[in-house]
Amino acid sequence: MKNGHATPLVTAVCYVRLAVSELQASARFVSDIFGLQRVAEQDGEIAFRSDDRYRTVSLASHSNEAASVGIEVWDDKALDTIAERLTALGFTARRAEPVECQRRHVQSALLTEDASKNRIDLVVRPTRSGRRYFPTRDAGIVQFHGIGLRTTDHVRDLAFWKAVGAEVSDWVGDIAYLRIDGMHHRIALYPSKRNGLLYSAFEVEALDQVMQNSYFMQESQIKIVQGPGREPASRQTFLHVAGPDGLIFSYVNGMAECGDTPRLARQFPLTATSLCDWGSESKDVPELSAHV
């Protein structure tokens, strides 16, 4: 306990590692179109920044190690607690080797998978950068905000994330919004027929930047998957755009805060208006649609 509050197990979604078919073309999209800062290329990976962290996105070819999501853990004691919980539930988790930690730019890590076989890196002390974040294009991005994950076994996956320390803020049908800090959610689980990362979300300065990026994407002939729109449950405005290999990158702003006071998760029906109260619909991505 610190200052009357229990020390959290996890504190942030800190990075995504993505496998792509065309490495350099995908890198140009992430930096020149979406607006992240390209910082390094090493051992077949290209790294990008979106805030004060050394990297929040890494791209590698499909032939390299599979993609994963990095979740920052409070300390090594919390890492041990999570490992015990996951093992008790039947999940496989192992400590990362030094070379694996070096590749992820963290001090220590627990490598695991949820029930859908999404690879999750639970990491301690991810590297920060002493240099100011300065992107190629001024998209207004201020930080890596969160992720959407496809789940093929949402009951077991929910048990996984609860063991890690997440709590459900709200439901839309069986879509679960999970919080790990004071914000409404940092992780969203979307029932699907396949696994994998659905989207990576980056917070921008204001609604103005959501709209400006919408116009920029239209002018650049980049497909908008959904938006501009607003989630009724979280009050977050969003713009989902199509990236390489079907990956979705998102601009978000204005998410509601839940604070530290416990509350019951609300249930919204799986309808178009529960996913976006501005009327924006996704016709090509079933996980973002009410018609699954």
N, C-alpha and C positions, 0 to 999 in steps of 0.2 A: 504493500500500500504506500502511495505517495500523495501527501496533501489530501488524505481522505479518499483517494480514488485508487482503484486497482490498476496496477501496471498492465497495459494492453499486451497481447501476444504479438499482434501485427500492427503496423502503422501506416503502410502505404502500398499502392501498386506502383512499383518503381521502374519497370521496363518490360518491353516485349522483344523477343528474338524471333524473327520471321524468316521462313524459308521461301525463296522466290526462284522463278525459272530464269529470269533475265536480270542479273545482279545490277549492272550499270544502269540499265533503263529504269529499273525500280528505284535506284538511288536518286536518279534525276527527278522522278516524280516526288519522292519524299522531300527533297530539298527545294527544287525549283518551283514545283506546283503547290505542294501542300504547305511548305514553309518551315521545315525544321532545319537546324544547323548541322551540316556535315562536319564531323570532327576527326574521324580516323578511319583508316583501312588497314586491317592487320589480320593475318591468319585466315584470309578468305571471308572476313566479316567487315561490313561498313557500318560505322556507328554514327548516330545522330543525337543531338541534344534538343530539348524543348524548355529547359529551365536550368537551375544551378547544378543539377546532377551531371556527371561525366557523360552519361548516355542514357537515353530512355527508349530508343529504338535501335535494333541491330538487324541488318539484312545479311543473309548468307544464301549461297546457292542450295538447291534441293539436295545436292550430293553431300552436303555437310551435315552436321548434327541437326536433329529436328528442332522445330520451333518450341519456345517455352515462354511462360509469363513469370516475371519476377515480382515477388511479394516481400517487402521489407519487414523483418522481424525485429522485435525490441532488442534482444541480446541472445547469447548462446544458451542461457538458462531457459528462455522462452522457446528456443529452437528444440531443446531436449523435451520440454513439455509437449510441444506439438507432435514430435516424433512418437512419443509414448501414446498419445491420443489416437493418432492415425494408425499405428500398429495394432492397437486394441480393436479398432474398427475393421481391420483386415486390409488396409491400404499398405502398399509398399513404399518405403522411404529409406533413403540412405544418405550418409554424409558425403558431400562432394570432395573429390580429390583436390589437392592444391592446384593442379593445372586447370581443373574445371572452375575453381574459384577465380583463378587469374583471368580466364577467358571471359568470365562474367563481371570482372572488376569488383569483387566483393571479398570480405575477409573470411567468411565461412558460409556454408549453404547446406540445405537439406533438399535433395532432389526427389520429387515424388510425382504421382499422377492421381488425378481424380478418377471417379468411376467411369467417366467417358473417355479416359486415356488422354486427356489434355495434360501436357507436361507443365508442372508448377515448380518453380525454383523459390524456395523459402530462404531468404538471404539476410545476412547480418552485415551491416556497415557497407552499403554500396558506396562507391567512390563519388565524391563531389568534385566539382571543378572550381578552381580559383579564378577562372576567367569569366567575364560577363557573357551571358548567352546572347549571341548576335547572329540571327538567321540570314539566309540569302534573300528571302522575300519577307516583307513586313506583313505577315498574316495576322498579327495581333496575339499570337500564342504566348501564354504566360506560364503554363505548366502542363505536364502529363497528368490527366485527370482520372482516368479509369478505363475499364474494359467491359466488353460484352463477350460472353463465352457460350458456345453451343453446348448443350447437354443432352446426351442420349439416355441418361438415367438420373432424372432430376431429384429423385428421393435420396439416392446414395450420394449424389454430388452435393446436395444440401447438407447431408451429414458430414461430408468432408469439410466444407467451408465453415460449418459451425465448430468443428474440432479445431480449425485454424484460428477461430476467434471472431468470425463474422456473424452478424445477426440480420434477419429479414426485416427490412423497413416496410415494404409493401409488396403486394402481388397484383399482377395483371394476368388473369387466367392462372396458368402455372409458371409464368415468367416471374422470377424472384429478383427483387432489388436488394442487394446486400450491402450493409454499411460496416465499415471497420474503423471509422472515426466519427467526427461530428456531422459530416455531410450525409445527405439522404442515402446515397450509395456510391460506391467506387467499383463494384462488380455487379453485373447483371447476368443471370443465367436464363438462357432462352432454350426451351425444349426444341429438339431438332432430330432429324434422322441421321445426322453425322456430327462428329466432334469438331473441335478446332476453335480458333479465335474468330469471333464474329466481327468485332470492331475494336479499334483503339481510339480513345477519346482524349482530346486536348482542349483545355480551357483557354478561351480568348478573353480579351479585356472587357468586352461589353457586347450587347446585342448588335451594335453597329458592325462589329467585326464578323459576326455570323452572317449578316446580310451582305457585307462587302465581299466576303469569300464566296458567297453564293453567286454573285454577279461575276466574280473572277473565274469561277469554275465554268459557268456558262460561256463566257468569252473564250476560254481555253479549250472548249469542247470536251470537258471532263464530265463523265456521267454523274449526276446527282441521284443517289439511291433513295434518299428521303430527306425532306426538309426544304426550306427552313420550317421548323416545327417546334412544338413544346410538349413535354411529357406532363400529363396532368398530375401524376403521383409526386414527381420530384420538382415540378415547376421549371425544369431545365429546358432552355432553348437549345436546339441542335441542328446540325447540318451533316448528313452522312454522304460521303463521296466515295466513288469506286476507285480503288487503288490497284496495284499489280496483283495478278493471280487471284482475283476475286476478293482480296482483302479490302476492308472498309476502314477509312480514316474519317474521324468526326471532329468537328468544331462544336464546343459546348460552352454554355454560360448560364449563370443565374440559378444553380441548383439550390434547393432549400436545405437548411441546416436542421438536423434532428436534435442536436445537443446531447447532453448526457442523461437526460431523463428517460427511463424506459417507457415504451408505449407499445400497444398492440399493433401488429402489422395489419394494414387495411387491405381488403380484397376488392379489386376492380374487375369487372367482367372483361373477357377477351373480345373487345370491340375496337373499331378504328378510333373512336373518340377517347378510349382509354389509353391508346398509344400516342395520340397526338390530338390536342384539342384545338389546333389551328387548321385541321383538315388535311394535313399532308399524309399521304399513304405510300407505302413501298409495294410496288407491284411485282418486283423481280426477286426479292429476298424473303422467303417464306417466314423466317424467324422474326422479321420485323412487321409481319402482316397479321391481321386478325383472321385471315382466311387460310389456316393451316390444316 
